[in-house]
Amino acid sequence: MKIAIPTNDRKTVAERSGRATEFAMVDIDATGTAKIEYLINEHEHTHHADGSHDNEDHGHGDLVELLGGIDIIIGYKFGPHFSRDFYKAGIKMKLTKLKIIDDVIESIEL
């Protein structure tokens, strides 16, 4: 199972998935062993101080492409544009209240 978890510090789940500096890419094999690699989030954001965008066509297609091949993304919060693009790509999204990445990984049921 391949999972993406947004992070800013490689320890905790980022508050906003699309604005995370990196994604922990977790690959869990049939024995439950997890291998973690990190991908830098190079998604460009043009958010104003209030969180709005310059246009309503704001998209996250580049993130969908970057995270291609994952089974699910687990995050603390997904914005509406992020959710729309990942839903369209058929990528499952799951919200978590857990803050520590290791705790999120331990909570995953295969």
Order of alpha helices (4+ residues) and beta strands (2+ residues): beta-beta-beta-alpha-beta-alpha-beta-alpha
